[in-house]
Amino acid sequence: METFQNQVTGYGGFVEWPPRSPDLTPLDFFLWGHIKGQAYATPPPTLQDLRRLVTDACSSVTPAMLHNVQREIQSRVQMCIVPYGEHFEQCK
């Protein structure tokens, strides 16, 4: 048993944990870029304006956009298999 500051951190052995690939995470490959593009199209003069722009950008996501993201995930899974788990964004 492994401990750190009297807290159990492990029982010796590996735990299967799925990899977190930004290539497969819609927040990384779609949402953050969409929000940033909308919110910073013109630099917001105040923090309050930035908050409003971010909220508006989130509200601008449509069901059709989410459907396209879902289809994109399917093709990204296939693309991720080809380079054996490495990032593929530069290969697109």
QUILINPE-V931111 format. One line per field, one symbol per residue. burial: # if it has 16 or more other ideal C-beta (glycine too) atoms within 10 Angstrom, else .. A space follows every 10 residues. Layout:
# QUILINPE-V931111
burial=???
This chain:
# QUILINPE-V931111
burial=.......... .......... #.##....## #...#..##. .......... ..##..#... ........#. .....#...# .......... ..
